[in-house]
Amino acid sequence: MAHAEKIFERLKTDHDKHRELLDKLLETHGETDERERLFTELTKELKGHAAAEEQALYSTMLRKPPTTGETRHSVAEHHEIDEMLNDLAATDMSSGAWLTKFKSFEHRYRHHIDEEEEDHFPDFEQHLTEADEEHMEKVFERRKQEEKAEAEVTPEKKEDAKE
C-alpha cells in the first residue's frame, strides 16, 4: 500500500498548506491587500484541491460499496465549503460580518479535513487496489493544476452575500 500512503500524504500536504493559509488570514484585519491576496490564494487552493480530490479519490471510492456513505458525506461537505467561500467572496472584507463568516468557515473546513485524515483516509486505504492507487496519483496533480487555474474567487455579486 505504498502508493495509497503516497496519495494520502499528498492530500495531507495540501491540508497543511490550507491550515497555514487559514491561520494567516485570521491574523489579518480589514480590507487589506494582504487579506485579499491570502483569500484569493486560499480560494484557488481549496477549489482546485476539492475538484481534484473528487475526481481522483472520491470517484474511486464511490465504486467501493463499503465507502460510499463516507464518500457522499465528504463530497456534500465540499459543496457546503464552496458555497461558504462564494459567500465570503461576496461579503465586504472590511465588515465585521466577513470575519464572523470567515471564522465559521474556518471551523467548518478544519472539521472537514480532520475528519478526512482521521476517519476517511484510513478506511479508504483498506479498499484500494494497486490500479486505484496508480489512477489517483495520475489524476490528482493534473486536475488540481487545471482546476486551480480556472477557479473563480468572486462568482457572486456583493448584493448576493448572505446576511
Helices and strands as residue ranges (DSSP letters): H 2-26, H 33-53, I 54-58, H 59-61, G 65-67, H 68-89, H 96-115, I 116-120, H 121-125, H 130-150, G 158-160
